[in-house]
Structure formats: structure tokens, C-alpha cells
């Protein structure tokens, strides 16, 4: 069974950890751990709530993109 395709262009402007986790196939606990370890995309803390901005998520994914065709050059 293959992973569902993600339509990154249609992500909401502001996402909860549940929405972001569903988009990248990670649990809310995994995202909390990444925040604790200072990994993952930037996030917004508003009171006790966490939000991810689409622009930050897309920038993070682009910055962590690996092209196998370019490796070893």
C-alpha cells in the first residue's frame, strides 16, 4: 500500500499540529518531540497552542530536499 499523495499547494495558511502531521504522515507526539529537539519547521506558539504556517512548512521541505541525481558531484 503506497502513502497518500500530498497536495502541498492546498495546505491551509495556518495549520494545527494535527493538520500538519496528517500532511507529512507524522503523529502529534512526533511533532512535539521535534519541537523539543529544535528540529522541524518553524512554528508559532499562541498561548499553549501550536500552529504551523504554510510558508514555513514549504520552505522547510524545500530546504531539506535531496536530489539523488546530484549526490556525489
N, C-alpha and C positions, 0 to 999 in steps of 0.2 A: 504494500500500500504506500503510495507516494504522499509526500507532505502537500497540504493545500497551497496553491499559489497565492502570493500576497500582492494585492494591488496597492502599492505604496502611494500612488498618486491620489487615492481616495481615502487616505487616512484622515481622521479628524484633525483640525488645527491644534486642539488640546486633547490629550488622551490621559485616561486614568491608567494605573499600572495593569489593570485587568485588560483594557483595550490594547495597550502596547504589548503586553505579554502574549495575547492571542495573535497579534500580528507577527511576532518573531518566535512563536512557539516556546515561550518560557513561562514558568509559574511566577506568581506574585512573590513567593518566597525567594526564588532565584533572583528576581529583580531587586528585592530588598538586600540580599547578600551582595549583589554587585554594587549597590549604592554604598553599603557599609565598607566595601573594599575599594571604593573610589574608582570603579570601573563602569563601563556602560556609558550611555549618552547623558548629557546634562539633564537635569530635572528641576522642577520648580516645587518648592515646599511652601504651601499656604496653610499656616496653622499646622495641623497634623496630617494634612492631605498632601499627596504627591501627584504631580502632573508632569507629563512629557509633552513638549512642543514638537509638532511635526517637523519643523525646520531643523531642530536639533537632532531628531532621530534620523532624518535623511542625511544630514551632514556626518553624523557618527557612522552610519552604514557606508557611506562613500569613503570616509577616511580609513575604514577597516576593510576595504575591498582588496582582494588579492586576485591577480590575474595570472593563472598558471603559465600562460604563454610568455609572460615577461620574466618569470623566475629564472635565475641562473645567468642573466645577461648583465 
